[in-house]
Amino acid sequence: MTLVQAGFLKKSRRPLPTIIGLLVTFAVMIAATWGAHAYFSLHSALVSMNGNNGSTATSARIAAKKPISILVLGVDQGLEGRNDKGNSDTIILVTVNPTTKKATMTSIPRDTLTEILGETSSTSYYMFKVNSAYQFGGSSGSVKTVSAMLNVPINYYVEVNMKALKGLVNVLGGVDVNVPFSFSYDWCDFKKGKQHLDGRHAIAYARMRYDDPRGDYGRQQRQRQIIQAVVKKGLSVNGLANYQKLLKVFAKYVKTNLTFGDMTSLAINYRGAASNISSGYIQGHDATISGTSFQIASTEELQKWSNKLRKSLGLSTQTLTNQETRQNSLNETYNGVDFSSNETITNYTIYEANSITRRSSDSW
């Protein structure tokens, strides 16, 4: 099956935001704040979120208080009338180290060129946008793809349906953000400076991309603003009714492989890292391949983030050797691609697996 058959080359949907990159920290801190009632309410919500019948077991890694990594996926199912599986148009890799009491939050641009891995990865070879990994293999495919791209083990995932953002923000009574510049999007107006956003405006604020002078990177920055605003407001909920509404939103729109036992253990043993979070994003180069826009991350950039993330997990650094670095090397050698230039790359070519034969765009 080609990527065309899989629907990967259909016209791209507008990018969508994540609701909360630190969903786990948010949920467990609310539970710790509200005590026993929150404990049982959160347990009920987790049954719906992960379909594990409310398991109270704690994974060996979390029980041993080891560093963990969580892939947060913002998926666009059901938004704008969509009924297909959708893409993960927001991808954030979170690492939490209870020993160093540090956490990282790394955004991966949706259009980053990567090898797409999934259930048929042993017989298939695709190079395409990282956000299509979800459409091809769901959360499992996204985890495999991002893990291979950065050579970083990924222990858990949190999958968030974009419909949750509007509900969360509205339950919280809106959130405040500092708008970096004035713009209008999806019938919503934003003025530079501090602004209070309801759910609909929060979605529009975090989705806009093409009018931002920084493109997708500016969008990612606004997403992180929403994340921080939601976390801050959520932790200050001042009524049990609001707290219960928040959990109902989580239960309906969030899926995760974290068990209830994992969540409660995180609340007790990993909370220190929540106050020491560094965030950033993988910087790519604008590129056009066979008429399709991509972001190409240089080998140097990928290696930098691989090193940082592995160190945050207490792992030694390793030299990246994957399809991304191989494609970059071939393009530097045979096509003269210069990653030191800020110009849009127009001569990048996808090569066949294990060869220097150029791959036809028809085989995507």
C-alpha positions in Angstrom: 0.0 0.0 0.0 1.4 3.4 -0.9 1.0 6.6 1.1 -1.3 7.9 -1.6 -3.6 4.8 -1.0 -3.3 5.4 2.7 -4.5 8.9 2.3 -1.3 10.6 3.5 -1.0 12.9 0.5 -4.5 14.4 0.8 -4.6 18.1 1.3 -3.3 18.8 4.8 -5.8 19.9 7.5 -5.0 23.0 9.5 -2.8 22.3 12.4 -4.4 21.7 15.8 -3.3 22.3 19.4 -2.6 20.0 22.3 -4.6 20.6 25.4 -2.1 19.9 28.0 1.4 18.6 27.6 1.6 18.0 31.3 -1.7 16.2 31.6 -0.3 13.6 33.9 1.1 16.1 36.4 -2.1 18.2 36.2 -4.3 15.2 37.0 -2.3 13.8 39.8 -1.8 17.1 41.5 -5.5 17.8 41.5 -6.0 14.3 43.0 -3.4 15.1 45.7 -5.1 18.4 46.5 -8.6 17.0 46.8 -7.8 13.9 48.8 -9.9 10.8 49.1 -12.8 12.0 47.0 -10.4 12.9 44.2 -8.7 9.5 44.5 -11.9 7.6 43.7 -13.1 10.1 41.1 -9.7 10.0 39.3 -9.9 6.2 39.5 -13.2 6.2 37.7 -11.9 8.6 35.1 -8.9 6.4 34.4 -11.1 3.4 33.7 -12.5 5.4 30.8 -9.2 6.9 29.7 -7.1 3.7 29.4 -9.6 0.8 29.2 -7.6 -1.2 31.6 -10.5 -1.8 34.0 -9.1 0.6 36.5 -5.9 -1.4 37.2 -4.3 -0.3 40.4 -1.0 -2.0 39.4 2.0 0.2 39.0 4.5 -0.4 36.2 7.9 -1.6 37.3 9.6 1.5 36.0 7.5 4.0 37.9 7.5 1.8 41.0 11.3 1.9 40.9 11.2 5.7 40.6 13.2 5.7 37.4 13.1 8.5 34.8 10.2 8.2 32.4 9.2 9.5 29.0 5.7 10.3 27.8 4.6 11.0 24.2 1.7 13.5 24.2 -0.4 13.4 21.0 -3.0 16.0 20.1 -5.3 14.3 17.6 -7.9 15.9 15.4 -10.7 13.3 15.4 -14.2 14.8 15.1 -13.0 18.4 14.7 -14.4 20.3 11.7 -16.6 17.3 10.9 -13.8 14.8 10.5 -14.8 11.2 10.9 -11.5 9.5 9.9 -8.7 8.5 12.3 -7.0 11.9 11.9 -3.4 12.9 12.4 -1.5 13.8 15.5 -1.0 17.4 14.6 0.6 18.1 18.0 3.5 16.0 19.2 5.3 16.7 22.5 7.8 14.4 24.1 7.9 14.8 27.9 10.6 13.4 30.1 10.5 13.4 33.9 13.4 12.5 36.1 12.5 12.2 39.8 16.2 12.0 40.9 17.3 15.3 39.3 13.8 16.7 39.8 13.8 18.0 36.2 11.4 17.6 33.4 11.6 18.5 29.7 8.9 19.2 27.1 10.0 18.9 23.5 7.8 19.9 20.6 8.2 18.1 17.3 6.9 20.0 14.3 4.1 18.1 12.5 5.7 18.3 9.1 9.1 16.9 10.1 10.3 14.4 7.6 10.9 11.0 9.2 10.6 7.3 8.6 7.0 6.2 9.4 6.9 3.0 11.5 3.9 1.0 12.4 2.5 -2.6 12.5 3.9 -3.3 9.0 7.2 -1.6 9.5 9.1 -4.8 8.9 7.9 -5.0 5.3 7.2 -1.3 4.5 9.4 1.7 4.0 7.9 5.2 4.1 9.5 8.6 4.6 6.8 11.2 5.3 5.6 13.8 7.8 5.8 12.6 11.4 2.2 13.5 12.2 1.0 10.8 9.7 2.4 8.1 11.9 -0.7 8.3 14.0 -3.0 7.8 11.0 -0.9 4.8 9.9 -0.4 3.1 13.3 -2.2 5.0 16.0 -0.5 5.8 19.3 1.7 2.8 18.9 2.9 3.9 15.5 3.7 7.4 16.7 5.6 6.0 19.7 7.7 3.8 17.4 8.3 6.5 14.9 9.4 9.2 17.4 11.5 6.8 19.4 13.5 5.7 16.3 13.9 9.3 15.0 15.5 10.4 18.2 16.9 7.1 19.6 15.0 7.7 22.8 12.9 5.1 24.6 9.3 6.1 25.1 7.6 4.5 28.0 4.0 5.9 27.9 1.7 7.9 25.8 -1.2 10.3 26.4 -3.6 10.8 23.5 -5.8 13.8 23.6 -8.8 14.4 21.3 -8.9 18.1 20.4 -12.5 18.5 21.4 -11.2 18.4 25.0 -9.6 21.8 24.8 -12.8 23.8 24.4 -14.4 21.9 27.3 -11.5 22.2 29.6 -11.1 25.9 29.1 -14.8 26.6 29.5 -15.0 24.5 32.7 -12.1 26.6 34.1 -14.0 29.8 33.2 -11.5 30.7 30.5 -7.7 31.3 30.6 -5.4 34.3 30.3 -2.6 34.6 27.8 -0.2 37.2 26.6 -1.0 37.6 22.8 2.4 38.2 21.0 0.8 40.1 18.0 -2.7 41.0 16.7 -4.4 38.6 14.3 -7.8 37.1 13.4 -8.5 33.4 12.9 -11.7 31.3 12.6 -13.9 34.3 13.3 -12.0 35.1 16.5 -10.0 38.4 17.0 -6.9 38.6 19.1 -5.2 41.8 20.2 -1.5 42.1 21.2 -1.3 42.0 25.0 -3.1 40.2 27.8 -6.4 38.6 26.8 -8.9 36.3 28.4 -9.9 33.4 26.2 -12.9 31.1 26.3 -12.8 27.6 24.9 -13.6 28.5 21.3 -11.0 31.3 21.3 -8.4 29.1 22.9 -8.8 26.6 20.1 -8.4 29.3 17.5 -5.5 30.9 19.3 -3.5 27.6 19.4 -4.4 26.5 15.9 -3.4 29.5 13.8 -0.2 29.0 11.9 0.0 30.7 8.5 -0.2 34.3 9.7 2.4 33.8 12.3 5.8 35.1 11.2 7.4 32.1 12.9 5.1 29.6 11.2 4.7 26.3 13.0 7.2 27.3 15.6 5.1 30.3 16.6 2.1 28.0 16.8 4.0 25.7 19.1 4.9 28.6 21.4 1.2 29.6 21.6 0.3 25.9 22.3 2.7 26.0 25.3 1.1 29.2 26.5 -2.3 27.5 26.5 -0.8 24.4 28.3 0.7 26.6 31.0 -2.5 28.6 31.4 -4.6 25.5 31.7 -2.3 23.9 34.2 -2.2 27.1 36.3 -5.9 27.6 36.2 -6.7 23.9 36.8 -4.6 23.7 39.9 -6.5 26.7 41.4 -10.0 25.2 40.9 -12.0 26.4 43.8 -15.0 24.1 43.8 -15.7 20.4 43.8 -18.2 20.8 41.0 -15.6 22.2 38.7 -13.1 19.5 39.7 -15.6 16.8 38.8 -16.3 18.4 35.5 -12.6 18.5 34.6 -12.4 14.7 35.3 -15.4 14.1 33.1 -13.6 15.9 30.2 -10.5 13.8 30.8 -12.5 10.6 30.8 -14.2 11.4 27.5 -11.4 12.8 25.4 -8.2 11.3 26.8 -6.6 7.9 26.2 -3.4 6.7 27.9 -1.5 3.5 28.8 -0.8 4.9 32.3 -2.6 2.9 34.9 -4.3 4.3 38.0 -1.5 2.9 40.0 1.0 4.8 37.8 -0.8 8.0 38.2 -1.0 7.9 42.0 2.7 6.9 42.2 3.6 9.8 39.9 1.7 12.1 42.3 3.8 11.0 45.2 7.2 10.4 43.7 7.6 12.6 40.6 6.0 15.9 41.7 9.3 17.6 42.4 10.1 17.7 38.6 6.9 19.6 37.8 8.4 22.9 39.1 11.5 22.6 37.0 10.5 22.2 33.4 12.5 23.2 30.4 10.8 23.4 27.0 11.9 23.6 23.4 11.4 22.4 19.9 13.2 20.6 17.1 14.2 23.2 14.6 13.8 22.2 11.0 14.5 23.7 7.6 11.7 24.6 5.2 11.7 22.2 2.3 9.6 21.3 -0.7 9.7 17.7 -2.0 7.6 16.8 -5.1 5.4 19.8 -4.4 4.8 18.9 -0.7 6.0 21.1 2.1 8.2 19.5 4.8 10.4 20.4 7.7 13.9 18.7 7.4 15.8 18.5 10.7 19.5 18.4 10.2 21.5 15.5 11.6 23.2 18.0 13.9 19.8 19.1 15.2 18.5 15.6 15.7 21.7 14.6 17.5 21.5 17.6 19.8 18.0 16.7 20.9 18.8 13.0 21.1 21.7 13.8 23.5 19.5 16.1 25.6 16.7 13.7 26.0 18.8 10.7 26.7 20.7 12.7 29.3 17.4 13.7 30.9 16.5 10.0 31.2 19.9 9.1 32.7 21.1 7.4 29.6 24.5 7.7 27.8 24.5 9.5 24.5 24.8 7.6 21.3 25.6 8.6 17.7 22.3 8.7 15.7 22.2 6.2 12.8 18.8 6.0 11.3 16.9 6.7 8.0 16.8 10.4 8.8 20.6 10.8 9.2 21.1 8.5 6.2 18.8 10.6 4.0 20.5 13.8 5.1 24.0 12.4 4.4 22.9 11.3 0.9 21.4 14.6 0.1 24.5 16.5 1.3 26.7 14.2 -0.8 24.7 13.9 -4.0 22.4 16.9 -4.1 24.5 19.6 -2.4 22.0 20.3 0.3 23.4 22.9 2.7 21.9 22.8 6.2 23.8 25.9 7.2 21.7 28.0 4.8 18.4 29.5 5.7 17.0 29.2 2.2 14.1 26.8 1.5 15.5 23.4 0.4 14.2 22.5 -3.0 16.6 19.8 -4.0 16.0 17.3 -1.2 15.4 13.7 -2.5 14.0 10.6 -0.8 16.2 7.6 -1.5 15.1 4.0 -1.5 15.9 1.9 1.6 19.5 0.6 1.7 20.4 2.1 -1.7 21.2 5.3 -3.5 18.3 5.0 -5.9 16.0 7.9 -5.8 12.5 7.1 -4.7 9.7 8.1 -7.0 7.1 10.4 -5.5 4.5 8.0 -7.1 5.6 5.3 -4.6 4.8 7.5 -1.6 
